Amino acid sequence: MPTNVFFNHAVSTEQHLYEDLVVESLRIYGHETYYLPREIVEEDTILGEDVQSTFGDAYSVEMYLENTEGFEGEGDLMSKFGVQVRDQATFVLSLRTWERFISLDSNLATSLRPNEGDIIYFPLSGSMFEIKFVEHENPFYQVGKLFVFKMQCELFEYSGEDFDTGVGAIDVIENEQAYQIELTMNTGSGGYSINEPVTLNSVVVGEVSAWSGKTERLDLVHNTKTLAVGDTLVGSVSGTSRTIASITDVMTMSNDGSAQNKDFEDGADNYLDFSETNPFGEVT
């Protein structure tokens, strides 16, 4: 044999000892984080993108923040679109923790390693980071085995995802950043449940983000159909059935006198035909 048979760098007992030391170090010097696997609801097979995705699970695990001096990346930048935060971070997760707590999730694209596109919630700063690349060979085969994953992440930008993890600090991002429709419902019995889907003529048209029985106000997110006064909305979980009394157009931003988003929206309707479903022509 080309190597010395009396020196074996892949002794299982040494590997177990080294892995124990790695896991213990991560638990001592690491931070409590949440790993959120991405579930793709609708996929664009042409561009290879997820049109709609949801996050229904959050696994509490320990991770080590590689740069202890702060986040990496370009930081806060002033651009023509306003202030942009471009923080980046590298998180270290042990292979043992991955296999025991996360790898069995059914929504993972692969169970062998963390998936690009999944999210890491960092409670210390209240930030969410999206995994962009996973390095699994650094450090390179110490004592003949790999023990950690290094995940290079960028600050997550919300774009209509559905968060139903059961962790309040995570799910609140949906209510804060998702586009909402404010409805005033007619007086009736019962109330809607938070996060339950509501249907119109047995078709899901949105999800309840807030409900007030005193003011009869219903806030919807992930709206999929134009609603009108008189429509009857039925809660899929609570069974509550009420008709719409009025609709508040939140795009007007009545509290902000300098807002022009509604004006731009109306102006765009004169140039763009959103009734077209096929930009290359209709199929007859």
JONOR-V852783 format. One record per pair of residues at least 12 apart in sequence whose ideal C-beta (glycine too) atoms are under 7 Angstrom apart, sorted by sequence separation. I is the first residue (numbers start at 1). J is the second residue. D is the distance in Angstrom with one decimal. If there is no record, write none. Layout:
BEGIN
<<I:J:D> <I:J:D>>
END
This chain:
BEGIN
<<41:53:5.9> <74:86:4.3> <75:87:6.6> <138:150:5.7> <162:174:6.7> <195:207:6.3> <196:208:5.3> <208:220:6.5> <209:221:4.6> <231:243:6.7> <40:53:5.2> <41:54:5.7> <73:86:4.9> <117:130:6.7> <118:131:5.1> <136:149:5.4> <195:208:6.4> <207:220:6.6> <230:243:5.9> <231:244:5.1> <39:53:6.2> <73:87:5.0> <117:131:6.6> <194:208:5.8> <206:220:3.7> <207:221:5.4> <230:244:6.4> <251:265:6.2> <38:53:5.2> <39:54:5.0> <73:88:3.4> <116:131:5.3> <134:149:5.7> <135:150:4.3> <158:173:6.0> <193:208:6.6> <206:221:6.5> <207:222:4.9> <229:244:5.3> <39:55:7.0> <71:87:4.0> <72:88:4.3> <98:114:6.8> <115:131:6.8> <116:132:6.2> <192:208:4.8> <206:222:5.6> <229:245:6.8> <38:55:6.4> <39:56:6.2> <71:88:6.4> <72:89:6.2> <114:131:5.9> <116:133:6.6> <134:151:5.4> <135:152:7.0> <194:211:6.8> <206:223:4.4> <227:244:6.2> <229:246:6.4> <71:89:5.3> <72:90:7.0> <116:134:6.6> <160:178:6.6> <205:223:6.3> <206:224:6.7> <229:247:6.5> <36:55:4.5> <133:152:4.5> <158:177:4.4> <192:211:4.3> <205:224:5.5> <37:57:5.9> <114:134:5.1> <131:151:5.0> <132:152:5.5> <191:211:5.7> <204:224:6.9> <205:225:4.6> <227:247:6.4> <36:57:6.8> <93:114:6.6> <113:134:5.4> <132:153:6.2> <36:58:5.3> <131:153:5.4> <132:154:5.5> <191:213:4.9> <198:220:6.8> <205:227:6.8> <67:90:6.5> <113:136:5.5> <130:153:6.1> <34:58:4.4> <35:59:4.6> <65:89:6.3> <66:90:4.1> <129:153:3.6> <130:154:5.8> <34:59:6.5> <129:154:6.5> <200:225:6.6> <34:60:5.7> <35:61:5.7> <65:91:6.3> <66:92:5.9> <129:155:6.1> <130:156:4.5> <192:218:6.1> <64:91:7.0> <129:156:5.9> <32:60:6.4> <33:61:6.2> <63:91:4.4> <64:92:4.1> <127:155:6.4> <128:156:3.9> <63:92:6.2> <91:120:5.8> <180:209:6.1> <187:216:6.5> <32:62:6.2> <33:63:4.7> <63:93:5.2> <31:62:7.0> <164:195:5.7> <185:216:4.8> <200:231:5.6> <30:62:4.3> <31:63:6.2> <61:93:6.7> <184:216:5.7> <200:232:7.0> <30:63:5.4> <120:153:6.0> <184:217:5.9> <185:218:5.4> <200:233:6.0> <30:64:4.2> <31:65:6.1> <175:209:4.8> <27:62:5.2> <29:64:6.1> <62:97:6.9> <114:149:5.6> <175:210:7.0> <182:217:6.6> <183:218:4.5> <198:233:4.6> <199:234:5.0> <26:62:5.3> <61:97:5.2> <113:149:5.9> <198:234:6.5> <114:151:5.5> <119:156:5.7> <182:219:5.6> <183:220:6.7> <198:235:5.6> <199:236:6.1> <26:64:5.1> <198:236:6.8> <180:219:5.1> <181:220:4.7> <196:235:5.2> <197:236:4.5> <61:101:5.8> <89:129:5.6> <180:220:6.6> <196:236:5.6> <61:102:6.9> <180:221:5.4> <196:237:4.0> <59:101:5.3> <179:221:6.9> <181:223:5.3> <193:235:6.3> <196:238:6.2> <59:102:5.1> <178:221:4.2> <192:235:4.8> <178:222:6.9> <193:237:5.0> <193:238:4.6> <123:169:6.8> <181:227:7.0> <192:238:5.6> <174:221:6.4> <191:238:6.7> <57:105:6.1> <190:238:6.2> <192:240:5.2> <121:170:5.4> <191:240:6.0> <190:240:4.1> <95:146:6.5> <98:149:6.6> <95:147:5.5> <94:147:6.4> <95:148:6.4> <94:148:5.5> <95:149:6.8> <188:242:4.5> <93:148:6.6> <92:148:5.3> <93:149:4.9> <186:242:5.7> <185:242:4.2> <186:243:4.8> <92:150:5.5> <93:151:6.6> <185:243:6.9> <185:244:6.3> <186:245:4.8> <90:150:5.9> <91:151:4.8> <162:222:6.4> <185:245:6.1> <90:151:6.8> <183:244:5.4> <184:245:4.7> <90:152:5.4> <91:153:6.3> <184:246:4.4> <55:119:6.5> <89:153:5.2> <183:247:5.8> <88:153:6.6> <26:92:6.8> <88:154:5.2> <181:247:6.9> <182:248:3.9> <35:102:5.6> <26:94:5.5> <37:105:4.9> <39:107:4.1> <87:155:4.6> <182:250:5.8> <38:107:6.9> <86:155:6.7> <181:250:6.8> <37:107:4.6> <85:155:5.8> <180:250:6.0> <23:94:5.0> <37:108:5.4> <22:94:5.8> <23:96:5.6> <23:97:7.0> <19:96:6.2> <37:115:6.9> <38:117:4.9> <38:118:5.2> <37:118:5.3> <38:119:7.0> <36:118:6.2> <35:118:6.7> <36:119:4.2> <35:120:6.0> <36:121:6.5> <33:120:5.6> <34:121:4.1> <33:121:6.3> <33:122:5.7> <31:122:6.9> <32:123:6.3> <31:124:5.7> <55:161:6.3> <54:161:6.5> <58:165:3.9> <53:161:5.4> <54:162:3.9> <55:163:5.1> <56:164:5.2> <57:165:6.3> <56:165:6.5> <58:167:4.9> <54:164:6.9> <55:165:5.9> <58:170:5.9> <18:142:6.7> <18:143:5.3> <22:147:4.9> <22:148:6.4> <15:143:5.4> <19:147:5.3> <14:143:5.2> <15:144:6.7> <18:147:6.9> <36:165:6.5> <15:145:4.9> <10:143:6.8> <34:167:6.4> <9:143:6.0> <10:144:3.1> <9:144:5.1> <34:170:6.5>>
END
